[in-house]
């Protein structure tokens, strides 16, 4: 599955648009992770516990996006974006969304510049 943040893929054209698709994940850090992150925030710098949590959550959101697009019959997702929010001060919501499409090779001959 091709997933891009652009509205097109070079050398391909959209044969069919299947509609919007998304992958949603809500996660919470455990009490021990929150305690470690809280202590680290006193010193300053990167909070590795939260960085890892958000990286893993984004990957899972993309996996779910791809699953949903596949169920729709798409072979690509264009204009993919992430959005995030906080729920109840203890949970993070991450959504990956975009447009599910069927891409086919662009048969137009390339234009040569002279």
Long-range contacts (C-beta under 8 A, 24 or more apart in sequence): 1-66, 1-69, 1-70, 1-74, 1-75, 1-76, 1-77, 2-75, 2-76, 2-77, 2-103, 3-62, 3-65, 3-66, 3-76, 3-77, 3-80, 3-98, 4-76, 4-77, 4-78, 4-79, 4-80, 5-79, 5-80, 5-81, 6-78, 6-79, 7-78, 7-79, 8-78, 9-76, 9-78, 9-103, 11-105, 11-106, 12-76, 12-103, 12-104, 12-105, 12-106, 13-103, 13-104, 13-105, 13-106, 14-78, 14-101, 14-102, 14-103, 15-101, 15-102, 15-103, 15-104, 16-101, 16-102, 17-99, 17-100, 17-101, 18-69, 18-72, 18-73, 18-74, 18-99, 18-100, 18-101, 18-102, 19-72, 19-99, 19-100, 20-97, 20-98, 20-99, 20-100, 21-65, 21-68, 21-69, 21-72, 21-74, 21-77, 21-97, 21-98, 21-99, 21-100, 22-64, 22-65, 22-68, 22-95, 22-96, 22-97, 22-98, 23-60, 23-61, 23-62, 23-63, 23-64, 23-65, 23-66, 23-67, 23-68, 23-95, 23-96, 23-97, 24-61, 24-64, 24-93, 24-94, 24-95, 25-57, 25-60, 25-61, 25-64, 25-93, 25-94, 25-95, 26-87, 26-91, 26-92, 26-93, 26-94, 27-53, 27-56, 27-57, 27-91, 27-92, 27-94, 28-90, 28-91, 28-92, 29-53, 29-90, 53-92, 54-84, 54-92, 54-94, 57-92, 57-94, 58-82, 58-94, 58-96, 61-94, 61-95, 61-96, 62-96, 64-96, 65-96, 65-97, 65-98, 68-100, 69-98, 69-100, 72-100, 73-102, 74-100, 74-101, 74-102, 75-101, 75-102, 75-103, 76-100, 76-101, 76-102, 76-103, 77-101
